[in-house]
Amino acid sequence: MLRRLALSAAALLLLAAAGPGGERVVEDWSRYPVGTTGIPGDWKGQNWGSPAYDFRIVEDQGRRALHMRSRDEGSTIAKEIRGLVDLRETPILEWTWKAAVLPRGGNSCRKATDDQAAQIYVAWPRFPEAVRSRIIGYVWDSTQPAGTVCRSEKTGTVTYVVVRSGPADLGRWVTEARNVREDFKRIYGEEPDNPAAVSIGIDTNDTRSEAEALVGRIAFRRP
């Protein structure tokens, strides 16, 4: 009986998180009042460095979003999605973002300049997590061309996919869509398990510069 109740509760949680057509919404920021600062309630902070978490929930051009600023530091927050996403059914990660300021000279593929205005990570933790986890980072890079795929020289568990690059689209909302299942197979050469977490970050500590960006709705959907 307890097992059936637990399964029923899990099913209800999945249904609550589902959008149209079985879409799995990771975050749309609607539960947080505009003006909320710091780490939003369902998200967790990082356990390294000295993050400033200069974050604020805003309404921007009719979109609810997380507004991020960074000056010579890096701030990342994570949300568990274990049991929410089945990559066989909903492999497409779709999100909206807007960059306002890019880290000066940032280049994801070089250790000395590994900074980005906006980062969306999908994670598959494996013990020991510090060396065996698999993490794909979808980033808005300052200089590395869009389409570049490279392993982080600073964090060996992270492989970057440069989704957008440079200042051409600064100041406007852009919607991105990536097939996470196919990206994983191309990067790691095998079929992925379902991911355990999604993270959002902004980073400027290597270039010792500044950055500013907004991240809107994040969801997994069918192709």
PyMOL commands that set and color helices and strands:
alter all, ss='L'
color gray80, all
select helices_A, chain A and resi 2-17+20-22+111-113+129-132+180-188
alter helices_A, ss='H'
color red, helices_A
select strands_A, chain A and resi 24-27+44-45+54-60+63-71+74-80+92-101+116-124+134-141+149-151+158-165+174-179+197-203+210-221
alter strands_A, ss='S'
color yellow, strands_A
deselect
rebuild
show_as cartoon
